[in-house]
Amino acid sequence: MNRQAANNRSAGDVDLSIIIVSYNTREMTVECLRSIAAETRDTSYEVLVVDNKSSDGSAEAIRENFPDVKLTALTDNIGFARANNLAAKTARGRRILLLNPDTIILHRAIDRLMEFAARNPSYRVWGGRTVFGDGSLNATSCFRKITLWNLACFAFCLTYFGRRSAFLNSESYGGWQRDTVRHVDIVTGCFLLIDRDLWDQLDGFDPAFFMYGEEADLCQRARVAGARPAVTPNATIVHYGGASDVVPVDKRVKVFKGRITLINRHFSSITRDLARGLHLIAPLMRWCGYRLAAFLSGKFDLASKADYWKAVWRRRAEWINGYDAYAPEKK
């Protein structure tokens, strides 16, 4: 454990440090903080919020309504990974919970997740189940790591026809309703509990990731260190998803950039180029497929989807090399 972390721990231990990174999600962040207070009864905790230069008054609303929250209001948007790392430096909890601002804690979910961790301490990374506002499953609480197989299924649209197939949609654990305890490759950062000692051992998130992909990288490094990430359905929260990204194409570009960075960092030199090539195929296939379907059916919504993927394809120069720290060398 580094000296800074040791000093933080000696300042006064609590069970849990809850870290939230906000960006233009004022109303959702306020509701999230209220749900934490209402639904967390058995866990001693602190809440640390880093606001990434929101322009909607988020910092002011948090400061006014939640004086006990440790708020860091930044003058620059430093990204999700670096903001979490910043908060973790002063966190005092024996465990750290990463929580998105567009979430609502249901039925004592934090207490239940902490109980799950206490019963299974060897896992060292834990997650729960996420649902949308209407109670339907939001399957993005966990994923399988990227492989050439699941990437090929995505690129050639096999996942579209086999969404409930564990074989054709393996990256999303197709067909599993997140209704059983299960070990997973990746617990997503919307609701991720991790041992503080492991976080320190891994030096937290890799700051090369601005947004998206950082938790996949963290979980992969955690597994190498002996962790066995797992999720439980007994800890369920609402996760609306994508609240800070209001332009869909912008979000997809960031997601792809994070995925390419994962490939650059964790794939072998033999498979890296192939995996990046499959990522290029994905938007092209969808652009052409939706355009053909729109022409044959005359449906406007299909034409809109074609335009979306066309925009992603045309912006490929922004994402195909990933973030600079792991970008391939130009030949």
N, C-alpha and C positions, 0 to 999 in steps of 0.2 A: 504494500500500500504506500502511495507517495505521501510526502510530509504534509502537503495541503489537505489531503483527505483525512489523515490522522488528526490534524488540528480541528477539522470540522467535526469529526466524530466526538472528540473530547469536549466540544462545546455544549453537549447535552443531547443524548440519544433520544430518538423517537422511533416508533415502529416503522414509520413510512414517510417518505418524502414524495409528494405528488407534484409532478412537473407538468405544466401546461404552457405551450407556446401559442400565442394568439397573433392573428393578423387579420384585422378588419372583420372580426366576428363578435362584435360587442354584445349583442343581445344573447347569442348562443353561449358566449363565455360566462356571462352573468348567470344564465340558467344552469350551466354546468356547475359553477361554483355553489349555487344554492342546493343542487342535488347532492353534491358531496357532503355538505353540512347536514342535510336532512337524512341521508341514507348511510352514513358512516358513524357507527356507535361504539364498536368494540376495538377499534384501532386508534392508537395515538399517532397523530399525523401532523404534518405541516404542508402548506400549499405554497409553491413557488410558481409565479407566472412571469414569463418573459414575453413582452409585447414587442413584435418586430416592426416598429414604426407604423402602427395602424393610423389611418386617417379618419376613422369613424368614431373617435372618442373612447376607444376601448380602455385605454390606460386610465382615463379620468373616471370612467364608470366603475372599474375595479377598485380604484383607490377610494372612491366615495362609499361604495357599498360593502367592501370587504377589507376593512383596515388591518385585519390580522394576516392577510395574504402578503407574502413577500414578493412585491412587484418590482420588476426591472423593466423600465420603459426605455427602449433603445431609440437612438436617433438615426439608425440605419437598419435595414432588413438584412440580417446576417444569415438567414436561412434556418431551416428546421434543425439540422444536425448541430450546428454551432450554438444555437440558442439553448438547446437541451444541455449541451456540454457546459455552457456558461452557468446555468442554474445548478447543475449537479456539483459544481465546485463548492457551493455553500450549503448543500443539502446535508442534513444531519441524520436522516433515516437509515436504519439498518437495511432497508430495502428501498428501491426507487420504483415509482409507478409513473410511466409516461402515459399521459392522457390527452387526447385531442380536445380542443375547446368546443367542437360541435358534437358533444356527447352528453348524455343524461344518465346518471347512475340510477339503476333500478334495483329494488329489493335487496338493498345492502350488498351490492355487488363487490364493493371494495373489501368489506369484511370477509365475504365469502372467498374472494380470490386470495386474501391473506391466509385464510384457514386452509385452502387448498395447498398453498405454498408450505405452510407449517407441517402438513401431513406428508408432503413430498419434497423435502428440502434438497434432495440430490438433483432435482430437475434444474434448479437455479434460474430458469426463465419460465414465466407462466403467463397465460392469457385467458380470456374468457370468450363469451359468445356475444356477437353484436347483432342488433336488429335495427330496421329502419323505424321511422316515427310511427308507422302504422302497425308495427309489431312483426312484420314479415322479416325473414332472415336477410341479414346483410352478411354475405359470406366472406367479406374481406378481412375478417379478424385474424386469418392465418393463411399461409400458402406453402406449397412445396417449392423447393429451390428450382431455379431455371435449369433445365437439361436440354440437350439437343432434341430429344423426343417431344417434350411438351412445347418447346419453341417451334418445332416443325408443325405440330398440330395447330398451334396458334397462327402461324404464318399462312398455312393453306386452308384456314377456316374450318378445320375439323372440329374445333371446340364449339363452333356455332351449331353444328349438327349433333354434337354429343355433349351438351352442357352437363347432363347428369351422369355422364360416363366417367368412371374413375380411370379408364384407359385413355380416352380421347381428351379429357379435360383434367389431367393429373395435376397440373400446377395449382388449380383451384380446388383440388380434392373433390372433383365432381361427384354428385350423388350423396355426399355426406352433409347432413343438415346441422352439423356442429352440435349435435344433441348427445354426444358421448365424450368421455374423457379420452384424449388421444395425444400421442406425441406428434409433433409437427416440425417441419424444417424451420418455418418462419412465423413468429408472432409479430403482428404488425404494431406499429408505434402508436396506434390510436388507443391501445389498452394493453400495455406491456409492463409486466412486473419483473424486476431483476434484482438479484442480490447486489448490494452496494459493493461488496468486495470484488465480485465478478466485473461489475461496471468499471471499477478502478483498474482491475487487472487488464481489461481490454482498452483502457483509455477512452471509454465511451464511444460515441459515434465517430466515424471517420469524417473529419470536416471537409473532405473533398466532395461529399454529397451535399448539395444545397437543399434539395427536397426530393423525396421519393428514392427508395432503394437503400437508405441508410440502415433501416432495421433488418433488412435481408442480409446485409453485410455484417451487422453486429451479431445476428443469430448464427451465421455461418462461422464466424470467429469464436463465438461462445461454444458451439458444438465441438470445434477443434480443441477447445480448452476443457472439454468433458461435460458440458451442460447437455441436458436433454429437454429442450423446450416442449411444453405441453399446454393444452387448453382444457378448460372445464365448462360445461354448459350451466353450471350452478351460479356462475358469475356473469350476469347478462346486463348489457348496457345498450342504450340507443346510440347509434352512430349515424348521423345524417350523411356525412361524407362529402368531401370536395367543397366545403363551405368557403375556404379562403381562395379557391381558384374559380373565378366566375366566368372565365373564358375557356370553354371545353378544349379547344385546340391547344391553347397554352398549357393546360394541364397534361394533355397527352404528350406534348413535346418534352415536358419535364419528366414524366414517367419513363418515356423511352430513353431519355438521357441518363436517368438513374439506372435503368436496366443495362444499357450498354456499358456503363461504368462497372457494374457488377461483373459483366462478362469479361471486360478488360482486366479486372483484378483477379477473378477466381477461375477463369477457364484456362486451359492449357493453350500454348501457342498454336497447336495443331487445330483445335476446335474453335478458337476465338474468331477467326475470319468467317468460318461457316456460320457461327451463331449471329454475327453481325449481319451477314448476308440474308439470313432468315428474317431478321428484323426489317430489312429493306423490303422484302417481299410482302410482309404483312399489310402495310397500308396500301400498296399497289394492288394487291389482290382484292381488298375491300373496296377501293375506289372503283375498280373495273366491275366487280360483282354487283355492287349497289347501283351503278350507272346502268348496267344491262337490265337489272331487275326493275328499275324505275322506267326504263324505256318500254319494257314488255308489259308492265302493269299500269303505267301512268300514275303511280302513287307519288305524291309530292314528298312524303316523309322519307322515302327511299332515295330520292334525288338529294335531299338535305344530307343524308348520311354519306352519300357519294362525295358531296362537296366537302364534308368534314374530313374524310380520309384523303381526299385530294390535297387539302391544305396541309395535313400532316406530312404527306409525301413531299410536297414542295418545300417544306421546311426541314427536310432531312439533313441538310448541312448543319443545322443547329444541334442535332442529337446523335448523329451516326458515330461520332468519335467519343461520346461520353464527356465526362468532366476532365479537365486538363491534367489533373494529377495522374490519371491512369490512361490517358489517351495514347493510342499507338503512335510510334514514331513515324513521321512522314518519310517515305522512301524517295 
